[in-house]
Amino acid sequence: MEYANLRRQAASLKRSLFDQVEDLQDEASPNFAEEVVSLFFKDSARLVANIEQAMEKYPGDFNRWDAHMQQLKGSCFSIGASKMNNECTSFRNSCGQENAEGCRKSFQKVKREHAILRQKLESYFQLLRQAGPARTATRSGGK
Amino acid sequence: MVSNAQGSPVKAFIVEDIRVCTFVLSAMLRMFNCEIVVANNGKEALDFFLEGKKFDIVLCDKNMPIMSGPEAVKKIRALGETDVMIVGVSADENAMEAFMSAGADVFVDKPMKIETLETMIQEVMNKKNAMI
């Protein structure tokens, strides 16, 4: 029962996250999804820091802010992080309008979604580890 | 299922500056037994062609440092590289127009779907096999 619950919780999280990335997982690359996610968070943490620094050091340089956010947005696509992607788009729109306050608000939302995503994915992989590999029912031999 | 009854594996060239995108795209290409080379920006990609390297398919991002995807595509075509299938891959608005006017054969929205990639790889393989 416990196992089934854990698998259900993991499946529910998975549906909201990154089906295609997991489709690339196989026996040769059993941890592919986790590797992708790990790489994403390494890159995205750096990109978020770059944006923060750019906003502090180059106030009003919307082209520079936009260029950094563009990279983060591209990264979000690779793991299907749609909510974070939407906030990145909102930030870029504010850059286009040269709306510094809009950029600041959007950036806070980007960071929030980034933190939520990290938490969700950590929970997801933790659930998977707890649930173990998927089992299939087998009928024992004999009559 | 991609089939290649004869001939060498497809030589795929990824031109992309975002590591996680390269990682995922490489995994997809490996599913189809492609040989993979990676460049991190348009200029690096152009340098490969200037060195005489040949590829069957190029999967090129739009926005990259030093040289953009469409700019690289234009220069690659100007070298006389007309046989290679060049695919522009981007989530940006106006990316399709930029790539197609630069000389790309196909444009695909990010994220690339496995089924879309499979179709393109099969097309490249059919072309390679027809030339044998």
Chai-1 contact restraints between the chains, C-beta under 6 A:
chainA,res_idxA,chainB,res_idxB,connection_type,confidence,min_distance_angstrom,max_distance_angstrom,comment,restraint_id
A,L24,B,A27,contact,1.0,0.0,6.0,A-B,restraint_1
A,L39,B,R19,contact,1.0,0.0,6.0,A-B,restraint_2
A,L39,B,V20,contact,1.0,0.0,6.0,A-B,restraint_3
A,L39,B,F23,contact,1.0,0.0,6.0,A-B,restraint_4
A,F40,B,V20,contact,1.0,0.0,6.0,A-B,restraint_5
A,D43,B,R19,contact,1.0,0.0,6.0,A-B,restraint_6
A,D43,B,V20,contact,1.0,0.0,6.0,A-B,restraint_7
A,Q70,B,N63,contact,1.0,0.0,6.0,A-B,restraint_8
A,G74,B,I18,contact,1.0,0.0,6.0,A-B,restraint_9
A,S75,B,I18,contact,1.0,0.0,6.0,A-B,restraint_10
A,S75,B,V20,contact,1.0,0.0,6.0,A-B,restraint_11
A,F77,B,A91,contact,1.0,0.0,6.0,A-B,restraint_12
A,F77,B,K110,contact,1.0,0.0,6.0,A-B,restraint_13
A,F77,B,P111,contact,1.0,0.0,6.0,A-B,restraint_14
A,S78,B,V20,contact,1.0,0.0,6.0,A-B,restraint_15
A,S78,B,C21,contact,1.0,0.0,6.0,A-B,restraint_16
A,S78,B,V24,contact,1.0,0.0,6.0,A-B,restraint_17
